[in-house]
Amino acid sequence: MSLQDQVRFVKNVTSWKEMKPGFYHGHVSYLDFAKFGVKKKPIYINVIRDPIERLVSYYYFLRFGDDYRPGLRRRKQGDKKTFDECVAAGGSDCAPEKLWLQIPFFCGHSSECWNVGSRWALEQAKYNLINEYFLVGVTEELEDFIMLLEAALPRFFRGATELYRTGKKSHLRKTTEKKLPTKETIAKLQQSEIWKMENEFYEFALEQFQFVRAHAVREKDGELYILAQNFFYEKIYPKSN
């Protein structure tokens, strides 16, 4: 976002009074609200994905869309070239540079965040994930992510886990006509430094998510359940009359 759009966005989010709590959903790179002199800031949550799986899915999404709006014409509609063929031909839509996305989004709006292959951007993205995001999940473990959100933020997510399990729309946004890449294609992408950095960030996020989950969830008879409160107050002052 431009600087003026950042100001507009922060003002809109912090001054909204018509209906609370508010939930904002969209593709927005991390924005430090404190930078704009406001006391309130949103609770950031996010979901990330294996970097190669994300790129493959996006490649076919641009050509065939998804099951959410199947009739919508896509930008690359008509291009029948597979992802494997694109990589073999050195195409721009499947170039390693296209993997550079999740790091800059978590890094933020600094110019260095969008410098492809920046080690500083990677470290800043890690810092923000730990210090500025309430919870970051992974698509491969989406149900656990929803369960944790419901347990921690019931005002927003009460009933979300059951809805995900039994609802009819959990499948939406699945890319159409997606073909899994070959081992050769994956190996070629994994040779790039950009993949190594994006994968490092993904593994970092996955480890943090699994750490949070391990301290909040247990499995019994094949079912996951949230742990009860595990702390107590020994003394509370002042004592009530």
C-alpha angles and dihedrals in degrees: 000000000000117000092256091050090051089055091048092048094049091047092049094049097044098042099045109120106154095092130007142228093040126200120202118195126183149095103293126147116229113291122194104222093190088065088069095053098253124136096209122070133174127256103250120216128167146168125221134189142212101283098232093044089051093051093047091049092048092047092058093038089062089055106035107014123214141278093268097072104006095169096056115111111237129215096249097034111149095032104120097180111125123230090250091054091047093053092045090053094045093243122183095232091063100033118133089249088068088066090067100095116094094052095054092044091056092038095058140216101326113119091238090060089069096045099112111239096014112158089199090057091052093051092045090050090053091048093051093047091056100037107029106031121077092206136350118195135185126237091233089065099032098141092056089049091053091047091054092049092051091050095046101035107027092159088069104026109031108145093010096120094053091044091052092050098045106021124106097229103058090100095057121120093037110149115244124233093007115167121199113241121244123254088252092056092048092048091052093053091045090061091069122095089224092061090047091055096044090047090049089055092047092050089048091053092045092051091050092048092049090049091054091045093049090058094047109034137053132185124229127172090348093306128109120225135180117249118244121245108298102193135063140190112248095193132010122197137233094034116227117244 
